[in-house]
Amino acid sequence: MNKQMIRGGLALLAVAGALAACSPQEMETPPVTVKTSQGPVTCQLYTHSQVYWDRSTDRPATMSVKDADNICREEGYRVQRLGL
């Protein structure tokens, strides 16, 4: 094996280790409920520094999962902007 292959392998191992350490469950905040015209949406927000994982855990039957998740991401952005 040459040095370049070893360095590449070590870099890949470091990235894999860093990603394995990131677990959404470790960053959960208490669930929040957002009132909408269709009814309440329960959101699971994560860290206040990003909203990528924010999602709905409960929604009105008349609302799509996609719409509920978008509402939760918007709530995550709102919390982020206000620094709550």
C-alpha positions in Angstrom: 0.0 0.0 0.0 1.2 3.4 -0.8 1.0 6.5 1.5 -1.7 8.1 -0.5 -4.0 5.0 -0.1 -3.3 4.9 3.6 -4.1 8.6 4.0 -7.3 8.2 2.0 -8.3 5.3 4.1 -7.6 7.2 7.3 -9.6 10.2 6.1 -12.5 7.9 5.2 -12.4 6.3 8.6 -12.4 9.7 10.3 -15.4 10.8 8.3 -17.3 7.6 9.1 -16.5 8.0 12.8 -17.7 11.6 12.9 -21.0 10.6 11.2 -21.5 7.7 13.5 -21.2 10.1 16.4 -24.1 12.2 15.1 -27.4 10.7 16.2 -30.7 12.6 15.9 -31.9 11.1 19.2 -29.0 12.7 21.1 -30.1 16.2 19.9 -33.9 16.0 20.4 -35.6 18.8 22.2 -39.0 18.4 23.9 -41.8 18.1 21.3 -43.7 21.2 20.5 -47.3 21.7 19.2 -47.9 24.2 16.4 -51.5 25.4 15.9 -52.6 25.5 12.2 -55.9 26.1 10.5 -56.2 22.4 9.9 -55.5 21.5 13.5 -52.5 21.0 15.8 -49.2 19.5 14.5 -46.8 18.0 16.9 -43.2 18.6 16.0 -40.0 16.9 17.0 -37.3 19.6 16.8 -33.6 18.9 17.2 -30.7 21.2 17.8 -31.4 24.9 17.4 -28.4 25.3 15.0 -30.0 23.3 12.2 -33.5 22.1 11.1 -32.6 19.3 8.7 -34.0 16.6 11.1 -37.0 18.6 12.3 -40.2 16.6 11.5 -43.8 16.0 12.5 -44.8 13.2 14.9 -48.5 13.8 14.8 -50.7 15.8 12.4 -54.4 16.2 11.5 -55.7 13.4 9.2 -56.5 16.0 6.5 -52.8 17.1 6.3 -50.1 15.4 4.3 -46.9 14.2 6.0 -44.9 16.5 3.7 -47.0 19.6 4.7 -46.7 18.7 8.4 -43.0 18.3 8.1 -42.7 21.6 6.4 -44.6 23.3 9.2 -42.2 21.7 11.7 -39.2 22.9 9.7 -40.6 26.4 9.7 -41.1 26.2 13.4 -37.5 25.1 13.7 -36.4 28.2 11.7 -38.6 30.4 13.9 -37.0 29.0 17.1 -33.6 29.4 15.5 -34.2 33.1 14.5 -35.5 34.0 18.0 -32.8 32.1 19.8 -35.2 30.2 21.9 
